[in-house]
């Protein structure tokens, strides 16, 4: 039986969370309850909502939670850009993580479209 762990979007989002945690480890200590905490929370929300939606009954609920997940992804992308603007991360770190998040965005969007087309 398939589980949410079999979904490539969930696996990629889990990798992104790990990367965000590694990036934010070097943030200034005064950001521990600010930007560092916020970007971590938004990144955690991505795979969490994918998993929760998968565990619900039917595509309508899954679509709702995927929508929340992609919104959290957009929030995280914004916070990533703020982190770069504040020079908390390097251009390389920003580019690499941003591209990974954009790939996940495309995958989520395609999955959402596929589910909507099935309705």
C-alpha positions in Angstrom: 0.0 0.0 0.0 1.3 3.4 -1.0 1.8 6.1 1.7 2.6 9.8 1.5 6.3 8.8 1.9 6.1 7.4 -1.6 5.2 10.8 -3.1 8.2 12.5 -4.7 6.9 15.9 -3.7 6.9 14.9 -0.1 10.4 13.5 -0.4 11.7 16.6 -2.1 10.0 18.9 0.5 11.6 16.9 3.3 15.0 17.5 1.7 14.2 21.2 1.4 13.3 21.3 5.2 16.7 19.8 6.0 18.4 22.3 3.8 16.6 25.2 5.4 17.5 24.0 8.9 21.2 23.7 7.8 21.1 27.2 6.3 19.4 28.8 9.4 22.0 27.3 11.8 24.3 30.1 10.7 21.8 33.0 11.1 22.6 35.6 13.8 21.4 34.5 17.3 19.0 37.5 17.5 17.0 35.9 14.7 16.3 32.7 16.6 12.8 33.8 17.4 12.5 35.9 14.2 13.4 35.1 10.6 15.1 31.8 11.5 12.0 30.5 13.3 9.6 31.7 10.7 11.4 30.2 7.7 11.8 26.9 9.5 8.0 26.9 10.4 7.0 27.6 6.8 9.3 25.0 5.4 8.0 22.4 7.9 4.5 23.2 6.8 5.1 22.0 3.3 5.7 18.3 3.8 3.3 18.3 6.8 0.4 19.5 4.7 1.2 17.1 1.9 1.1 14.2 4.4 -2.0 15.4 6.1 -3.9 15.9 2.8 -2.8 12.5 1.7 -4.2 11.0 4.9 -7.6 12.6 4.4 -10.6 11.2 2.5 -10.6 12.0 -1.2 -9.1 14.4 -3.6 -11.0 17.5 -2.4 -9.3 17.4 1.0 -6.0 16.5 -0.6 -6.3 19.5 -3.0 -7.1 21.8 0.0 -3.9 20.7 1.9 -1.8 20.9 -1.3 -3.0 24.4 -1.6 -1.9 25.2 1.9 1.4 23.5 1.2 2.2 25.6 -1.9 1.2 28.7 0.0 3.8 27.8 2.7 6.3 27.2 0.0 5.7 30.8 -1.4 6.1 32.1 2.2 9.4 30.2 2.6 10.7 31.5 -0.8 10.0 35.0 0.4 11.8 34.5 3.7 14.7 32.9 1.8 15.0 36.0 -0.3 14.8 38.2 2.8 17.6 36.1 4.3 19.7 36.7 1.2 19.0 40.4 1.1 20.1 40.6 4.8 23.3 38.7 3.8 22.5 35.8 6.2 23.1 33.4 3.3 25.5 33.6 0.3 24.4 34.0 -3.3 25.3 30.4 -4.0 23.2 29.2 -1.0 20.3 31.3 -2.1 20.5 30.2 -5.8 20.7 26.5 -4.9 17.9 26.5 -2.4 15.7 28.8 -4.4 16.1 26.6 -7.5 15.2 23.5 -5.4 12.1 25.3 -4.1 11.1 26.4 -7.6 11.4 22.8 -8.8 9.1 21.7 -5.9 6.8 24.5 -6.8 6.5 23.2 -10.4 5.9 19.7 -9.1 3.2 20.7 -6.7 1.5 22.9 -9.3 1.5 20.0 -11.8 0.1 17.6 -9.2 -2.6 20.0 -8.2 -3.5 20.5 -11.8 -3.6 16.8 -12.4 -6.0 16.3 -9.5 -8.2 19.1 -10.6 -8.4 17.7 -14.1 -9.7 14.4 -12.7 -12.7 16.1 -11.1 
